[in-house]
Amino acid sequence: MFEPFQYQFFVRGIIAATLVGGLCGLIGVYIVLRRMSYIGHGLSHAIFGGAVVSFIMSINFYVGASIWGFLSALLINLTTRKRKIGADAAIGIITTASFAVGVALISRYRGFTLSFDAALFGNILGVSRGDLVAIVVVGALVSVLLFVGYKQILFTTFEPDVAQFYGVPTGWVDAVFALVLAATIVVSMQVLGVTLIASAIVIPPVVARLLTNNFGKMILLSTGIGAFCGLAGIYLSFFIDVSSGATVVLFSAALFILVIAYSSLKERRVILPGFMGQNSKELEAKTEV
């Protein structure tokens, strides 16, 4: 049972996956409530382009990819302000173009193609102490920013037009949120990979939403569920010999299926007694008549 913890790479990997899962669950609540679930998938592909450019220009991966992702997210927000362009269309155009830049550069400079397999599919074996430090720093900064700007972000999430009317700087709020999201995706790439980050951002808050209608509880539940799925997914991947990122996502999906089944049964139990009670009253009324 404790055999995997004998290996240093596994300990680093499971710590990284737990932290990344919790971080994605936390930021995912705002993504889901904004009805922009696709942005996690799209922005991760956009950041891939930034990662390739950073490599070519010999810029630090975290710095270059974060700046690229931040600018991509800002461009998406600015584009969606145009009433004629929907958010899904803006995300699709900007992120696929950015991803294509990365693919084009990789096809041109073939010497580092293999080093970016981890960025696409995740590589838990490659998590270093530097990656752990980056995850901890980003997690702490994101938590502080969301705590300090809790009311402004919440107001902007649910009623952006009304928030602007009441003096909330929605432009700055969107900019900070874009930076937070970009940083979260950058530190998650090593663990989950570009192709699987969206699931880690979307599934935990959706599961939490099925369990509660309270926003505060939803944040706590989503963060906890994300962390648990990261930990359990990496632990299982050691024994079943399957990609760590894929195992985390599949475990999260299995949890979602269980919760939605539980919610359906719970709703039936609530509706059925009321329905039976209504029929009983109707029967009694007819009998009296």
C-alpha positions, 0 to 999 in steps of 0.5 A: 500500500505504501510502496509508491511512497518509497520513490522520490519522484512519486512523492513529488508527483503526488504532492504536485497533483494534489496541489494542482487538483485543488488549484484547478478546482478553486479557479474552476468554480468561477469558470463554470459559473461564468459559463466559459468552461471551454476557456480552460481547454482553449487557453491551455492550447494557447499557452502551448504556443507560448511555451514553444516560443519561450523555448526558442527565445530561451525565456524561462518557461513559466514567465514566457508561457504565463505572459502569453496566456495572460495576453491570450485571455485578455484578447478573448475578453476584449473580443467577447465585449463585441456584441456580434462575437460570442465567447465560444467563437472568440476562444476558438479563433484565438486559442487555435491560432496560438496552438497552431503557432506552437505546432508550426514552430515545432515542425520547423525546429524538430530538435525539441519535439520530444520535450514537449510531449510532456506539455501535451500529455503531462509527465508526472515523472518529470516534476522537479522541486522547481515545479513544486515551488512554482505550484505552491507560489501560484496557489498561494497568490491565487488564493490571496487574490481570490480572497481579497477580491472575493466580492468584486469577482463574485459580483462580476461573475454573476452580474457584470453589467450591474457590477460596472454600474455600481462602480466595480472595475470589471475591466481590472477584475477580468484582467486579474482573473485572466492572469490567475487562470493563465498562471494556473494552467501553466503550472498544471501543464507538467502534471496534466498536460494541455489536453487534460487540463480542461477536465480538471478545471470543469469536473470538480466545480460541476460535482460540487454544484450537484452537491450544494447551492451555496457559493461558499460551500461550492468553493470549498467542495470543489477545491477539496474534490480537485485535490482528492482526485489529483491524489487518488488519480496519481496513486492509482496510476502507479498500480494500473500503469496508465498515464497519470494525467489520464487517470486523474481525469478518469477518476474525476469522471467516475466521481461525477457519474457517482454524484449525478446518480446519487443526485438523481436518486435523491430527487426521486425520493423527494418527488415520489413521497410528495406524489404519493401523498398527493394521490392519497389526498385525492383518493380520500377526497373522492371517498368522502364524496 
